[in-house]
Amino acid sequence: MSSDFDNVNDSGNIDTNIAELRAELGLLKQKTSGFDAGSYKRLSEKYEKAMEVIELQKTQLEEYKRNKLPTKDEVDTISSMLDLISKLDDNTMQKIEKFGKKNG
């Protein structure tokens, strides 16, 4: 099962946008004549849109990193601790308390 972080991280959207920008710039460089203001404006708009998308994806990646889900090992550890706690009865808890008082 993949997380949202994995989906965004592996989606390739950032790479696709960068590749499209490079291709567009490559075509622009190949043109030595006929470059008009309209072409420049379209290229500029595509660049700005791509940069906005890239920044949004960077922000989403950072948020996913900050709010990551626990790993399988962490979940297993927590589950094991909960299992142990649920098995403790009153008699065992009293023994643990006495042991803690003697050593504390």
TORGUDREN-805049 format. One record per residue (C-alpha): z, y, x; residue number from 0; chain; residue in three letters. Coordinates in nm, 3 decimals. Each point is the difference from the previous one (the first is absolute). Layout:
+---------+---------+---------+-----+-----+------+
:       w :       v :       u : seq : mol : type :
+---------+---------+---------+-----+-----+------+
:       Z :       Y :       X : NUM :   A :  ALA :
...
+---------+---------+---------+-----+-----+------+
This chain:
+---------+---------+---------+-----+-----+------+
:       w :       v :       u : seq : mol : type :
+---------+---------+---------+-----+-----+------+
:   0.000 :   0.000 :   0.000 :   0 :   A :  MET :
:  -0.096 :   0.336 :   0.147 :   1 :   A :  SER :
:   0.184 :   0.325 :  -0.049 :   2 :   A :  SER :
:  -0.147 :   0.337 :  -0.093 :   3 :   A :  ASP :
:   0.041 :   0.097 :   0.364 :   4 :   A :  PHE :
:  -0.214 :  -0.296 :   0.109 :   5 :   A :  ASP :
:  -0.261 :   0.079 :  -0.265 :   6 :   A :  ASN :
:  -0.036 :   0.362 :   0.110 :   7 :   A :  VAL :
:   0.030 :  -0.083 :   0.367 :   8 :   A :  ASN :
:  -0.267 :  -0.272 :  -0.021 :   9 :   A :  ASP :
:  -0.223 :   0.167 :  -0.256 :  10 :   A :  SER :
:  -0.227 :   0.160 :   0.258 :  11 :   A :  GLY :
:  -0.028 :   0.321 :  -0.202 :  12 :   A :  ASN :
:   0.089 :   0.219 :   0.296 :  13 :   A :  ILE :
:  -0.249 :  -0.178 :   0.223 :  14 :   A :  ASP :
:  -0.268 :   0.022 :  -0.269 :  15 :   A :  THR :
:   0.051 :   0.374 :  -0.042 :  16 :   A :  ASN :
:  -0.011 :   0.058 :   0.374 :  17 :   A :  ILE :
:  -0.313 :  -0.216 :   0.032 :  18 :   A :  ALA :
:  -0.170 :   0.195 :  -0.278 :  19 :   A :  GLU :
:   0.088 :   0.328 :   0.168 :  20 :   A :  LEU :
:  -0.133 :  -0.121 :   0.334 :  21 :   A :  ARG :
:  -0.321 :  -0.122 :  -0.162 :  22 :   A :  ALA :
:  -0.048 :   0.333 :  -0.175 :  23 :   A :  GLU :
:   0.066 :   0.191 :   0.322 :  24 :   A :  LEU :
:  -0.237 :  -0.233 :   0.185 :  25 :   A :  GLY :
:  -0.276 :   0.076 :  -0.249 :  26 :   A :  LEU :
:   0.074 :   0.368 :   0.032 :  27 :   A :  LEU :
:  -0.031 :  -0.015 :   0.379 :  28 :   A :  LYS :
:  -0.333 :  -0.181 :  -0.031 :  29 :   A :  GLN :
:  -0.141 :   0.283 :  -0.206 :  30 :   A :  LYS :
:  -0.120 :   0.272 :   0.229 :  31 :   A :  THR :
:  -0.167 :   0.209 :  -0.268 :  32 :   A :  SER :
:   0.043 :   0.063 :  -0.367 :  33 :   A :  GLY :
:   0.377 :   0.032 :   0.011 :  34 :   A :  PHE :
:   0.086 :   0.246 :  -0.270 :  35 :   A :  ASP :
:   0.316 :   0.143 :  -0.148 :  36 :   A :  ALA :
:  -0.008 :  -0.251 :  -0.287 :  37 :   A :  GLY :
:   0.002 :  -0.295 :   0.240 :  38 :   A :  SER :
:   0.286 :   0.153 :   0.193 :  39 :   A :  TYR :
:   0.196 :   0.063 :  -0.319 :  40 :   A :  LYS :
:  -0.049 :  -0.360 :  -0.124 :  41 :   A :  ARG :
:   0.105 :  -0.137 :   0.338 :  42 :   A :  LEU :
:   0.301 :   0.230 :   0.009 :  43 :   A :  SER :
:   0.105 :  -0.108 :  -0.350 :  44 :   A :  GLU :
:  -0.032 :  -0.370 :   0.091 :  45 :   A :  LYS :
:   0.205 :   0.060 :   0.313 :  46 :   A :  TYR :
:   0.274 :   0.184 :  -0.189 :  47 :   A :  GLU :
:   0.015 :  -0.271 :  -0.269 :  48 :   A :  LYS :
:   0.018 :  -0.275 :   0.262 :  49 :   A :  ALA :
:   0.279 :   0.181 :   0.184 :  50 :   A :  MET :
:   0.196 :   0.038 :  -0.325 :  51 :   A :  GLU :
:  -0.035 :  -0.373 :  -0.071 :  52 :   A :  VAL :
:   0.103 :  -0.088 :   0.355 :  53 :   A :  ILE :
:   0.308 :   0.223 :  -0.019 :  54 :   A :  GLU :
:   0.093 :  -0.148 :  -0.338 :  55 :   A :  LEU :
:  -0.030 :  -0.352 :   0.138 :  56 :   A :  GLN :
:   0.205 :   0.090 :   0.308 :  57 :   A :  LYS :
:   0.271 :   0.138 :  -0.230 :  58 :   A :  THR :
:  -0.007 :  -0.316 :  -0.212 :  59 :   A :  GLN :
:   0.025 :  -0.220 :   0.310 :  60 :   A :  LEU :
:   0.299 :   0.196 :   0.126 :  61 :   A :  GLU :
:   0.170 :  -0.031 :  -0.339 :  62 :   A :  GLU :
:  -0.063 :  -0.375 :  -0.011 :  63 :   A :  TYR :
:   0.147 :  -0.030 :   0.350 :  64 :   A :  LYS :
:   0.313 :   0.192 :  -0.106 :  65 :   A :  ARG :
:   0.044 :  -0.198 :  -0.322 :  66 :   A :  ASN :
:  -0.100 :  -0.341 :   0.128 :  67 :   A :  LYS :
:   0.110 :  -0.311 :  -0.181 :  68 :   A :  LEU :
:   0.233 :  -0.242 :   0.176 :  69 :   A :  PRO :
:  -0.161 :  -0.271 :   0.209 :  70 :   A :  THR :
:   0.014 :  -0.367 :  -0.100 :  71 :   A :  LYS :
:   0.273 :  -0.059 :   0.260 :  72 :   A :  ASP :
:   0.208 :   0.286 :  -0.139 :  73 :   A :  GLU :
:  -0.037 :  -0.134 :  -0.354 :  74 :   A :  VAL :
:   0.095 :  -0.350 :   0.117 :  75 :   A :  ASP :
:   0.310 :   0.136 :   0.175 :  76 :   A :  THR :
:   0.107 :   0.200 :  -0.305 :  77 :   A :  ILE :
:  -0.057 :  -0.303 :  -0.224 :  78 :   A :  SER :
:   0.209 :  -0.219 :   0.231 :  79 :   A :  SER :
:   0.285 :   0.252 :  -0.002 :  80 :   A :  MET :
:  -0.008 :   0.022 :  -0.380 :  81 :   A :  LEU :
:   0.006 :  -0.381 :  -0.023 :  82 :   A :  ASP :
:   0.308 :  -0.011 :   0.225 :  83 :   A :  LEU :
:   0.178 :   0.271 :  -0.196 :  84 :   A :  ILE :
:  -0.071 :  -0.175 :  -0.330 :  85 :   A :  SER :
:   0.160 :  -0.321 :   0.135 :  86 :   A :  LYS :
:   0.330 :   0.168 :   0.083 :  87 :   A :  LEU :
:   0.275 :  -0.076 :  -0.246 :  88 :   A :  ASP :
:   0.338 :   0.172 :  -0.037 :  89 :   A :  ASP :
:   0.180 :  -0.255 :   0.220 :  90 :   A :  ASN :
:  -0.252 :   0.045 :   0.284 :  91 :   A :  THR :
:   0.018 :   0.379 :  -0.032 :  92 :   A :  MET :
:   0.382 :  -0.011 :   0.031 :  93 :   A :  GLN :
:  -0.030 :  -0.211 :   0.318 :  94 :   A :  LYS :
:  -0.251 :   0.246 :   0.145 :  95 :   A :  ILE :
:   0.232 :   0.291 :  -0.083 :  96 :   A :  GLU :
:   0.296 :  -0.173 :   0.169 :  97 :   A :  LYS :
:  -0.210 :  -0.075 :   0.307 :  98 :   A :  PHE :
:  -0.106 :   0.364 :   0.018 :  99 :   A :  GLY :
:   0.360 :   0.122 :  -0.024 : 100 :   A :  LYS :
:   0.115 :  -0.227 :   0.282 : 101 :   A :  LYS :
:  -0.272 :   0.117 :   0.235 : 102 :   A :  ASN :
:  -0.016 :   0.363 :  -0.115 : 103 :   A :  GLY :
+---------+---------+---------+-----+-----+------+
